[in-house]
């Protein structure tokens, strides 16, 4: 892995294959682009380095959808595109234009119906408590900051986290449905175990791709398949084994993926191969101050698609935007504590979504502690089983067991070296008793910290193996927002080249809430696929 940007290749005298659209990457964005292009009548080749799925398949399977989906209505919630837009414009900021965000919200119900029509299983079982991820009893929940101040002053809150139905993390059933739809479409030719080595350019227009693949039926292809499946299983759980399998995969590709295939794309090439969180050199270059964290993504999130686009003259944006996740609930009772920095000063409204919490902890020097009293600790233990799934339960147990303890708040401040803690707790207690919290925490979560002993739970951002900090990249190639075409450094669209998902700057390139990346992958993938096929989107 490196920062090298492979330059475009000249057009060959003879192409091996010709299609209308080539899609690079078979994750959520690539599947959406391929399906949309094929449904518009285009012939499509989908080129995938491994076996498909990308980060979508190992994710929680949450899609951020709203504006009045059938699932929301079945669950008894009234939502409309205006409310969705008013909330998201604070989250999205200026990552995309107002017209693009408006269109994203206006078409959200259509994207829900499109996914459901392709077999993605949604369900209207609403989760009644705040959580980072619902138990298997629930498949609709508040997946962002909708109910927390100051966000709830902009729009009427509504749950928009649509989780694909399935046990545990639901990315697998979500992508299984998309895979089945792709495999069942006669207009899509899938080429797995094929690494794109260059874009092909002719007179300033991207006209195709070159890729290297394994000889069909070879032992090298079988070993590569086995290693790629192992890497997918280890992707978010065992970084050391994951790195070893990734190095093995790269070595096999370099040595044995010897067959060269050059494909002409008559209408366009769509780059949809993920972000760059798995490329340490790129992360260090674009976000040098970011601490070492747990890379949340698949093997393919190595920036290769972005670098292909850069090699063709594409410009990048938001590359320093790394989403850092710090979840300390469920159980929701932990929100009744206060979050403080290394000095003991309160940081923010503790009800915020984990990515917003993580961003604020990073802004405070990466160090943070959650201060609770014995009443809250008892409530956490009482609600532990009902509100958590296994990994959340293990996290909560670790936080409780590793907490520092003192019989008084001044004593806890002295133990922790936090000179401002006593004053911060006193101010918080006064606000809780009057109902006027400085950070506008909701009344249901606002309770004075009074009952000894008192505890400090270490929720700092860093490489704690028992309490990892997941992270993912949000930036990518800049694109024309009405087509998905990649822009060059002057802001001019590059003919024949598109980008989608985490290869591109998009809806979630400013801040992240659960489901927004997959929703953006579907939206931007469909946009690029449709425009490449027929020349229009909106």
C-alpha positions as CSV (number, residue, x, y, z in Angstrom):
1,X,0.0,0.0,0.0
2,X,1.2,3.5,-0.8
3,X,0.3,7.0,-2.0
4,X,1.1,6.1,-5.6
5,X,-1.6,7.1,-8.2
6,X,-1.4,4.8,-11.3
7,X,-1.6,6.9,-14.5
8,X,-4.1,6.0,-17.1
9,X,-3.2,3.5,-19.7
10,X,-3.4,4.1,-23.4
11,X,-6.2,2.4,-25.4
12,X,-5.2,-1.0,-26.8
13,X,-5.4,-1.9,-30.4
14,X,-7.8,-4.7,-29.4
15,X,-10.1,-5.0,-26.4
16,X,-10.8,-8.3,-24.8
17,X,-14.4,-7.4,-23.8
18,X,-16.8,-4.6,-24.5
19,X,-19.7,-3.5,-22.3
20,X,-21.6,-0.3,-21.7
21,X,-20.6,0.2,-18.0
22,X,-17.8,-1.1,-15.9
23,X,-18.3,-1.0,-12.1
24,X,-15.2,-1.4,-9.9
25,X,-16.0,-2.9,-6.6
26,X,-18.9,-5.2,-5.5
27,X,-20.0,-3.7,-2.2
28,X,-23.1,-1.7,-1.4
29,X,-22.3,1.1,-3.8
30,X,-21.0,-1.1,-6.6
31,X,-24.0,-3.4,-6.4
32,X,-26.4,-0.4,-6.5
33,X,-24.5,1.1,-9.5
34,X,-24.5,-2.2,-11.4
35,X,-28.2,-2.9,-10.7
36,X,-29.3,0.6,-11.6
37,X,-27.3,0.7,-14.9
38,X,-28.5,-2.8,-15.8
39,X,-32.1,-1.9,-15.1
40,X,-31.8,1.0,-17.5
41,X,-30.8,-1.4,-20.2
42,X,-27.0,-1.2,-20.1
43,X,-24.7,-4.1,-20.3
44,X,-22.5,-4.1,-17.1
45,X,-19.3,-5.7,-16.0
46,X,-18.8,-5.7,-12.3
47,X,-15.1,-6.2,-11.4
48,X,-14.4,-7.3,-7.8
49,X,-11.0,-7.8,-6.2
50,X,-12.2,-10.5,-3.7
51,X,-15.6,-12.1,-3.6
52,X,-18.0,-9.2,-3.0
53,X,-19.6,-7.7,0.1
54,X,-17.1,-5.0,1.0
55,X,-17.7,-3.2,4.3
56,X,-21.5,-3.4,3.7
57,X,-21.5,-7.1,4.3
58,X,-19.6,-6.9,7.7
59,X,-21.5,-3.8,8.9
60,X,-24.5,-3.6,11.2
61,X,-26.8,-3.5,8.1
62,X,-28.3,-0.2,9.0
63,X,-29.7,2.1,6.2
64,X,-30.6,5.6,7.1
65,X,-34.0,6.1,5.4
66,X,-36.8,8.5,6.2
67,X,-39.4,10.9,4.8
68,X,-42.2,8.5,5.5
69,X,-41.1,5.0,4.6
70,X,-43.7,2.2,4.9
71,X,-41.7,0.8,7.8
72,X,-41.9,4.2,9.7
73,X,-45.7,4.3,9.0
74,X,-46.2,0.7,10.2
75,X,-44.4,1.6,13.4
76,X,-46.7,4.6,13.9
77,X,-44.2,7.4,13.1
78,X,-45.0,10.5,11.1
79,X,-42.0,11.6,9.1
80,X,-41.6,13.7,5.9
81,X,-38.7,14.8,3.7
82,X,-38.8,18.3,5.2
83,X,-38.1,17.0,8.7
84,X,-35.4,14.7,7.4
85,X,-33.7,17.5,5.5
86,X,-33.9,19.9,8.4
87,X,-32.2,17.4,10.7
88,X,-29.5,16.2,8.2
89,X,-28.4,19.6,7.1
90,X,-26.8,20.1,10.5
91,X,-25.1,16.6,10.2
92,X,-24.1,17.0,6.6
93,X,-23.0,20.6,6.7
94,X,-21.5,21.7,3.4
95,X,-20.2,18.3,2.4
96,X,-22.8,18.4,-0.4
97,X,-25.0,21.2,-1.8
98,X,-28.4,21.9,-0.4
99,X,-30.1,20.7,-3.6
100,X,-28.3,17.4,-3.4
101,X,-29.3,16.9,0.2
102,X,-32.8,17.8,-0.6
103,X,-32.9,15.3,-3.4
104,X,-31.4,12.6,-1.1
105,X,-34.3,13.2,1.4
106,X,-37.0,13.5,-1.3
107,X,-35.9,10.1,-2.8
108,X,-35.4,8.3,0.5
109,X,-38.7,6.4,0.4
110,X,-38.0,5.4,-3.2
111,X,-34.6,4.0,-2.2
112,X,-36.3,2.1,0.6
113,X,-38.8,0.6,-1.8
114,X,-36.0,-0.1,-4.3
115,X,-34.0,-2.0,-1.7
116,X,-37.1,-3.9,-0.4
117,X,-38.0,-4.7,-4.0
118,X,-34.6,-6.4,-4.3
119,X,-35.2,-8.5,-1.3
120,X,-33.6,-6.5,1.6
121,X,-35.7,-7.6,4.6
122,X,-36.8,-4.6,6.7
123,X,-39.2,-4.8,9.7
124,X,-41.3,-2.2,11.6
125,X,-40.3,-3.3,15.2
126,X,-39.3,-0.1,17.0
127,X,-36.7,-0.1,19.7
128,X,-38.1,1.9,22.6
129,X,-34.7,2.7,24.3
130,X,-31.6,4.7,23.2
131,X,-29.0,2.3,21.9
132,X,-25.9,2.2,19.6
133,X,-27.3,-0.9,18.0
134,X,-30.6,-2.7,18.8
135,X,-31.0,-6.2,20.0
136,X,-32.5,-8.8,17.7
137,X,-36.0,-7.8,19.0
138,X,-35.9,-4.5,17.1
139,X,-35.2,-3.3,13.5
140,X,-36.2,0.4,13.6
141,X,-34.5,2.9,15.9
142,X,-33.1,6.3,16.4
143,X,-29.7,5.8,14.8
144,X,-28.3,9.3,15.2
145,X,-28.7,12.5,17.1
146,X,-32.4,13.1,16.2
147,X,-33.6,13.2,19.7
148,X,-30.7,15.1,21.3
149,X,-30.1,18.8,21.8
150,X,-29.2,20.8,19.8
151,X,-30.3,18.7,16.9
152,X,-33.9,18.2,18.1
153,X,-34.5,22.0,17.8
154,X,-34.1,21.8,14.0
155,X,-36.7,19.1,13.2
156,X,-39.3,16.8,14.6
157,X,-37.4,13.6,15.7
158,X,-38.2,10.4,13.9
159,X,-36.4,7.0,13.9
160,X,-34.7,6.5,10.6
161,X,-32.3,3.6,11.3
162,X,-33.7,0.8,9.2
163,X,-31.9,-2.4,10.1
164,X,-32.0,-5.3,7.8
165,X,-33.7,-8.3,9.5
166,X,-31.2,-10.9,10.7
167,X,-29.5,-12.2,13.8
168,X,-26.5,-10.3,15.1
169,X,-24.9,-7.8,12.8
170,X,-27.3,-7.5,9.8
171,X,-24.9,-6.5,7.0
172,X,-24.8,-10.1,5.8
173,X,-28.5,-10.4,5.0
174,X,-28.6,-6.9,3.6
175,X,-25.8,-7.7,1.1
176,X,-27.0,-11.2,0.5
177,X,-30.2,-9.7,-1.0
178,X,-28.2,-7.3,-3.2
179,X,-25.9,-10.1,-4.3
180,X,-28.8,-12.3,-5.3
181,X,-30.3,-9.4,-7.3
182,X,-27.0,-8.8,-9.1
183,X,-26.4,-12.4,-9.8
184,X,-29.9,-12.8,-11.1
185,X,-29.6,-9.9,-13.6
186,X,-28.7,-11.2,-17.0
187,X,-27.2,-7.8,-18.0
188,X,-24.5,-8.0,-15.3
189,X,-21.2,-10.0,-15.8
190,X,-19.4,-10.5,-12.5
191,X,-15.7,-10.9,-12.5
192,X,-14.4,-11.8,-8.9
193,X,-10.8,-12.2,-7.9
194,X,-9.9,-9.5,-10.4
195,X,-7.8,-6.5,-9.4
196,X,-8.1,-3.4,-11.5
197,X,-4.6,-2.2,-12.3
198,X,-5.4,0.8,-14.4
199,X,-8.0,3.0,-16.1
200,X,-7.8,3.2,-19.8
201,X,-8.0,6.7,-21.3
202,X,-8.4,8.0,-24.9
203,X,-8.3,11.8,-25.7
204,X,-9.1,12.8,-22.1
205,X,-12.0,10.3,-21.7
206,X,-11.9,7.2,-19.6
207,X,-12.9,4.4,-21.9
208,X,-12.2,1.3,-20.0
209,X,-10.2,-0.6,-17.4
210,X,-7.4,-3.2,-17.3
211,X,-7.5,-5.9,-14.6
212,X,-5.4,-8.9,-13.6
213,X,-7.1,-12.1,-12.6
214,X,-6.3,-15.7,-11.6
215,X,-6.3,-18.5,-14.1
216,X,-9.7,-20.2,-13.9
217,X,-9.7,-23.2,-11.6
218,X,-6.1,-22.8,-10.5
219,X,-4.8,-23.7,-7.1
220,X,-3.8,-20.1,-6.7
221,X,-7.4,-19.0,-7.2
222,X,-8.6,-21.4,-4.6
223,X,-6.0,-20.2,-2.1
224,X,-6.8,-16.6,-2.8
225,X,-10.5,-17.3,-2.3
226,X,-9.8,-19.0,1.1
227,X,-7.6,-16.2,2.2
228,X,-10.1,-13.5,1.2
229,X,-12.9,-15.3,3.1
230,X,-10.6,-15.5,6.2
231,X,-9.8,-11.8,5.9
232,X,-13.5,-10.9,5.8
233,X,-14.2,-12.9,9.0
234,X,-11.3,-11.3,10.8
235,X,-11.9,-7.8,9.4
236,X,-13.1,-6.1,12.5
237,X,-12.1,-8.4,15.3
238,X,-8.4,-9.5,15.0
239,X,-6.2,-6.8,13.6
240,X,-3.0,-8.8,13.7
241,X,-4.4,-11.8,11.9
242,X,-6.2,-9.5,9.5
243,X,-3.0,-7.8,8.6
244,X,-1.3,-11.1,8.0
245,X,-4.0,-12.4,5.7
246,X,-4.1,-9.1,3.8
247,X,-0.3,-9.4,3.2
248,X,-0.8,-12.9,2.0
249,X,-3.6,-11.8,-0.4
250,X,-1.5,-9.1,-1.8
251,X,1.4,-11.4,-2.3
252,X,-0.7,-14.0,-4.2
253,X,-2.2,-11.2,-6.4
254,X,1.3,-10.0,-7.3
255,X,2.6,-13.5,-8.1
256,X,-0.3,-15.4,-9.5
257,X,-3.0,-13.0,-10.8
258,X,-1.3,-13.1,-14.2
259,X,-4.1,-13.0,-16.8
260,X,-4.6,-9.5,-18.2
261,X,-8.1,-8.5,-19.3
262,X,-8.8,-5.1,-21.0
263,X,-12.4,-4.1,-21.0
264,X,-13.9,-1.2,-23.0
265,X,-16.6,0.7,-21.3
266,X,-18.7,2.4,-24.0
267,X,-20.6,4.6,-21.5
268,X,-18.6,4.9,-18.4
269,X,-16.5,3.5,-15.5
270,X,-17.9,3.7,-11.9
271,X,-15.3,3.5,-9.1
272,X,-17.0,2.0,-6.0
273,X,-14.3,0.1,-4.1
274,X,-14.5,1.7,-0.6
275,X,-12.6,4.2,1.5
276,X,-8.9,4.2,2.7
277,X,-9.0,3.3,6.4
278,X,-6.9,0.2,5.7
279,X,-4.1,2.3,4.1
280,X,-1.9,3.5,6.9
281,X,0.2,5.7,4.6
282,X,-2.9,7.5,3.3
283,X,-4.4,8.0,6.7
284,X,-1.1,9.3,8.1
285,X,-0.8,11.7,5.0
286,X,-4.3,13.1,5.1
287,X,-5.0,13.0,8.9
288,X,-1.6,13.1,10.5
289,X,-3.0,14.1,14.0
290,X,-5.4,11.1,14.2
291,X,-4.4,8.6,16.8
292,X,-4.0,4.9,15.9
293,X,-7.5,3.4,16.1
294,X,-9.3,0.2,15.0
295,X,-9.8,0.4,11.2
296,X,-13.5,-0.3,10.6
297,X,-13.8,-1.7,7.1
298,X,-13.0,-4.5,4.7
299,X,-9.7,-5.5,3.0
300,X,-10.7,-3.4,0.0
301,X,-10.8,-0.2,2.0
302,X,-7.2,0.5,1.0
303,X,-7.8,3.6,-1.1
304,X,-7.1,1.9,-4.4
305,X,-10.2,3.2,-6.1
306,X,-9.5,6.7,-5.0
307,X,-5.9,6.5,-6.3
308,X,-7.1,5.2,-9.6
309,X,-9.3,8.3,-9.9
310,X,-6.5,10.6,-8.8
311,X,-4.2,9.1,-11.5
312,X,-6.8,10.0,-14.1
313,X,-6.7,13.6,-12.8
314,X,-9.5,13.4,-10.2
315,X,-9.5,15.8,-7.3
316,X,-10.2,14.7,-3.7
317,X,-11.9,16.3,-0.8
318,X,-12.7,15.8,2.9
319,X,-9.8,13.4,3.2
320,X,-9.0,14.5,6.7
321,X,-12.5,13.5,7.9
322,X,-12.1,10.4,9.9
323,X,-15.2,9.2,11.8
324,X,-14.2,8.1,15.4
325,X,-16.7,6.1,17.3
326,X,-17.0,6.1,21.1
327,X,-20.1,4.4,22.3
328,X,-20.8,3.9,26.0
329,X,-24.4,3.0,25.8
330,X,-26.4,0.8,26.0
331,X,-27.3,0.4,28.8
332,X,-28.9,3.8,28.4
333,X,-28.5,4.5,32.2
334,X,-24.8,5.3,31.5
335,X,-26.1,8.5,29.8
336,X,-27.1,9.8,33.2
337,X,-23.4,10.3,34.0
338,X,-21.3,13.2,32.8
339,X,-18.5,13.1,30.2
340,X,-15.4,15.0,31.2
341,X,-11.9,15.6,29.8
342,X,-8.5,15.1,31.5
343,X,-9.1,18.3,33.5
344,X,-12.5,17.2,34.7
345,X,-14.3,19.7,32.5
346,X,-17.6,18.5,31.0
347,X,-17.4,17.9,27.2
348,X,-20.9,17.8,25.8
349,X,-24.5,16.4,26.0
350,X,-24.0,12.8,26.9
351,X,-27.0,11.7,24.8
352,X,-25.2,12.4,21.5
353,X,-24.5,9.6,19.0
354,X,-21.2,7.8,19.4
355,X,-19.6,9.4,16.3
356,X,-20.4,12.8,17.6
357,X,-19.1,11.9,21.1
358,X,-15.9,10.5,19.5
359,X,-15.3,13.7,17.5
360,X,-15.7,15.8,20.7
361,X,-13.3,13.6,22.7
362,X,-10.7,13.9,19.9
363,X,-11.2,17.7,20.1
364,X,-10.4,17.5,23.9
365,X,-7.1,15.6,23.4
366,X,-8.5,12.1,23.1
367,X,-8.9,11.6,26.8
368,X,-12.3,11.3,28.5
369,X,-14.1,9.7,31.5
370,X,-17.7,9.1,32.3
371,X,-18.5,10.0,35.9
372,X,-21.3,8.1,37.6
373,X,-22.6,7.5,41.1
374,X,-23.6,4.2,42.7
375,X,-27.3,4.7,41.8
376,X,-26.5,4.8,38.1
377,X,-24.1,1.9,38.5
378,X,-26.8,-0.2,40.0
379,X,-29.2,0.7,37.3
380,X,-26.7,-0.2,34.6
381,X,-26.2,-3.6,36.1
382,X,-29.9,-4.1,36.4
383,X,-30.6,-3.3,32.7
384,X,-27.5,-4.9,31.3
385,X,-29.0,-8.1,29.8
386,X,-32.3,-6.6,28.5
387,X,-30.7,-3.7,26.5
388,X,-27.5,-5.2,25.1
389,X,-26.2,-7.8,22.7
390,X,-23.0,-9.6,23.5
391,X,-20.3,-7.2,22.3
392,X,-22.2,-4.3,24.0
393,X,-22.5,-6.3,27.2
394,X,-18.8,-7.1,27.2
395,X,-18.0,-3.4,26.7
396,X,-20.3,-2.3,29.6
397,X,-18.8,-4.9,31.9
398,X,-15.3,-3.9,31.1
399,X,-16.1,-0.2,31.8
400,X,-17.6,-1.1,35.1
401,X,-14.9,-3.4,36.2
402,X,-12.0,-1.1,35.2
403,X,-13.5,2.0,36.7
404,X,-11.7,4.2,39.3
405,X,-13.6,4.6,42.6
406,X,-13.8,7.1,45.4
407,X,-16.1,7.9,48.3
408,X,-16.4,11.6,47.3
409,X,-16.3,13.7,44.1
410,X,-13.3,15.8,45.4
411,X,-11.6,12.5,46.3
412,X,-12.3,11.1,42.8
413,X,-11.0,14.3,41.2
414,X,-7.8,14.0,43.3
415,X,-7.4,10.3,42.4
416,X,-7.8,11.1,38.7
417,X,-5.8,14.3,38.6
418,X,-8.8,16.3,37.5
419,X,-8.7,19.7,39.2
420,X,-12.0,20.9,37.7
421,X,-14.1,17.8,38.4
422,X,-15.7,18.9,41.7
423,X,-16.8,22.2,40.1
424,X,-18.1,20.5,37.0
425,X,-20.2,18.0,39.0
426,X,-21.5,20.8,41.2
427,X,-22.7,22.8,38.2
428,X,-24.2,19.7,36.6
429,X,-26.1,18.8,39.8
430,X,-27.4,22.4,40.1
431,X,-28.7,22.2,36.5
432,X,-30.2,18.8,37.0
433,X,-32.1,20.0,40.1
434,X,-33.4,23.1,38.3
435,X,-34.1,21.3,35.0
436,X,-31.8,23.7,33.2
437,X,-28.8,21.7,32.0
438,X,-26.0,23.7,30.3
439,X,-25.9,21.1,27.4
440,X,-29.7,20.6,27.3
441,X,-29.7,17.0,28.3
442,X,-33.3,15.7,28.2
443,X,-35.2,15.5,31.4
444,X,-35.3,11.7,31.4
445,X,-31.5,11.4,31.4
446,X,-30.9,14.4,33.8
447,X,-30.2,13.2,37.3
448,X,-27.9,14.7,39.9
449,X,-24.7,12.7,40.8
450,X,-25.2,12.3,44.5
451,X,-24.9,8.8,45.9
452,X,-21.5,7.5,46.9
453,X,-19.3,5.8,46.0
454,X,-18.5,7.6,42.7
455,X,-16.9,6.1,39.6
456,X,-14.8,7.3,36.7
457,X,-15.1,5.1,33.6
458,X,-12.3,5.5,31.1
459,X,-13.9,6.1,27.6
460,X,-10.8,7.7,26.1
461,X,-10.1,7.3,22.4
462,X,-7.2,5.1,21.5
463,X,-5.8,1.5,21.0
464,X,-7.4,-0.2,24.0
465,X,-7.8,-3.9,23.0
466,X,-10.6,-4.3,25.6
467,X,-12.5,-1.2,24.4
468,X,-11.5,-0.5,20.8
469,X,-12.2,2.8,19.0
470,X,-13.6,2.0,15.5
471,X,-12.9,4.5,12.8
472,X,-13.6,4.9,9.1
473,X,-12.7,7.5,6.4
474,X,-15.4,9.8,5.0
475,X,-13.5,11.6,2.2
476,X,-12.9,10.6,-1.4
477,X,-13.0,11.8,-5.0
478,X,-14.9,15.0,-5.6
479,X,-17.9,14.4,-7.9
480,X,-20.4,16.4,-9.9
481,X,-23.5,16.1,-7.7
482,X,-26.1,15.7,-10.4
483,X,-24.3,12.9,-12.1
484,X,-21.6,11.3,-9.9
485,X,-18.9,12.1,-12.5
486,X,-15.4,12.6,-11.0
487,X,-14.2,16.2,-11.0
488,X,-10.6,17.3,-11.9
489,X,-8.7,19.9,-9.9
490,X,-10.4,22.7,-11.9
491,X,-13.9,21.4,-11.0
492,X,-14.5,20.0,-14.5
493,X,-16.1,16.6,-14.9
494,X,-13.9,13.9,-16.3
495,X,-15.7,12.2,-19.2
496,X,-16.4,8.6,-18.7
497,X,-15.4,8.4,-15.0
498,X,-17.8,8.2,-12.0
499,X,-17.3,7.5,-8.3
500,X,-19.8,6.3,-5.6
501,X,-19.9,5.2,-2.0
502,X,-16.8,5.8,0.0
503,X,-14.8,6.4,-3.1
504,X,-16.5,9.7,-3.4
505,X,-17.3,12.8,-1.3
506,X,-21.0,12.4,-0.4
507,X,-23.8,12.8,2.1
508,X,-21.8,11.4,5.0
509,X,-18.5,13.1,4.3
510,X,-18.9,15.6,7.1
511,X,-20.2,13.5,10.0
512,X,-21.5,10.0,10.4
513,X,-24.6,8.6,11.9
514,X,-25.5,4.9,11.7
515,X,-26.8,3.9,8.3
516,X,-25.8,7.1,6.5
517,X,-22.9,5.5,4.7
518,X,-25.0,2.6,3.3
519,X,-27.8,5.0,2.4
520,X,-25.2,7.2,0.6
521,X,-23.8,4.1,-1.1
522,X,-27.2,3.3,-2.4
523,X,-28.0,6.9,-3.4
524,X,-24.7,7.6,-5.1
525,X,-24.4,4.2,-6.6
526,X,-27.8,4.4,-8.3
527,X,-27.0,8.0,-9.4
528,X,-23.7,7.0,-11.1
529,X,-25.1,3.8,-12.6
530,X,-28.2,5.5,-14.0
531,X,-26.3,8.5,-15.4
532,X,-23.6,6.3,-17.0
533,X,-26.4,4.3,-18.6
534,X,-28.8,7.0,-19.8
535,X,-27.2,10.3,-19.1
536,X,-29.6,11.5,-16.4
537,X,-30.4,11.1,-12.7
538,X,-32.7,13.7,-11.2
